[in-house]
Amino acid sequence: MSVTVLVKCLERTPDMLASKIIIPVPKIENRKFTKPLLCGPGPCDVWPSVAEALNKPILSPMCDEYFNLMADIRDSLKYLFQTKSKLVLAISGSGHSAMEATITNLIGPNETMLIATRGIWDERALNIAQRHNIKAIPFRIPFNTTFSYEHIEAELKKWKPTALFVTHGDSSTGTVQKLDGLGELCHKYGALLIVDTVVSIGGVPFLMDEWGVDAVYTSTQKVLSGPAGISPVAFSERAEEKMNNRKHQPPFYLDIKLLAQQWNCYGNTRAYHHTLCSPMLWALLQCLQEINKRTLPKFWKTHADVVGHFHKRLRQYGFNFLVPKAEDRLATVTTVVLPQGYDYLKFVKYMRENYNILIFGGLGPTAGKALRIGIMGVNATIEVADAVADGMAGTLKALTKSYNILIFGGLGPTAGKALRIGIMGVNATIEVADAVADGMAGTLKALTKSSL
Ligand SMILES: Cc1ncc(COP(=O)(O)O)c(C=O)c1O
């Protein structure tokens, strides 16, 4: 470096560089936020103990406490997934990261993944697979139903895929896919079975080894009732063998073989791969502890009882379910069809503004066709189910049905003083007169109610 350049560099003191600032300090408003009861299909509220765990100390990724914490998490994940497999760990990221990790670690470019498609998560799996040049083959059924094994077998026979992708609980449709024995069926045709349990695990029975599942992932923000950002995965021995013989490289950050070394899956490695978020590790362990202390069978029953009560209340108010068969309905997320003329977005907004309860409209195939209500994890209680049912009944009563009839307010001397309703010409019929009269009566009733 020449002396002149060196002098120039030294001249650039922080004070001098202050004049070079082109973006001023932003003015961040102190926004008010009233926490709603989170009863959408996710995220769910967090356990109080998890909120506390998030404040625990940051750990260095090479210290003993860190490895002990990961070992405790792995033991609890084996319980959660019901697997004796060693290859159990958690991915740093939300559910999608685990979806991408699972697919790309097991299936290489030009290999085939069959996707049993009924909701948005299967479409996401399709999108991910296509980005990695995997030959992805979706086969579809109506979104409010589930797959028969005959149908799946016919597709397996036809395509002989490397793997079949199935979503267990689908939060976009409110359906739960039967899985018992599906692993065996896949193995008969040389395929691995990959299962998304993001919104089902803990809330409905799932038995990885018993059902022959080869790869499974889930997330913290649903039944586990923690913040999104860390996603458990598990792989069978069959899946492990496939990974050990693979010819392709998955994304570095999601490489399960490298992550297995960091998570010390085989008891002989303490490698650094990336810096895990310690608050998320503490939170995940606490989420798992909440389930451990309740036990899986009891927690499954809690969800079944609470949703049974919730559905009974909804039926009393005349709500209809999107999923026709009771056995296809997911315990954690209920999808409800509103009577004709009601607006889904207005319904959701009214629930938030008047009851401070957050529920969602449809997503993917159910957009504009259903409400999605999640009662799970920390919120799987009769009290929460009652609060949501009360809110929904009140909202239904309060909201004006859309009658799609145009009438006018006053004009000139009658402005603000009258409605003007024209029934004439082609519309001069008893039917039109009745429709308008009905609409006006309904509107009068609904508006009075909402202003009470
Ligand atoms: C069944 C299912 N799979 C995957 C995801 C994606 O998870 P995330 O939004 O945490 O990435 C969700 C999220 O709602 C889900 O419900």
The ligand as a Gaussian input file, in Angstrom:
#p B3LYP/6-31G(d) Opt

LIG

0 1
 C      -49.325000     -29.512000       7.049000
 C      -48.323000     -28.409000       6.884000
 N      -47.162000     -28.654000       6.266000
 C      -46.233000     -27.701000       6.116000
 C      -46.436000     -26.418000       6.581000
 C      -45.385000     -25.371000       6.394000
 O      -44.845000     -25.001000       7.624000
 P      -44.155000     -23.574000       7.879000
 O      -45.147000     -22.516000       7.567000
 O      -43.790000     -23.659000       9.326000
 O      -42.965000     -23.481000       6.986000
 C      -47.634000     -26.115000       7.232000
 C      -47.903000     -24.752000       7.734000
 O      -48.993000     -24.363000       8.057000
 C      -48.595000     -27.145000       7.393000
 O      -49.752000     -26.917000       8.018000

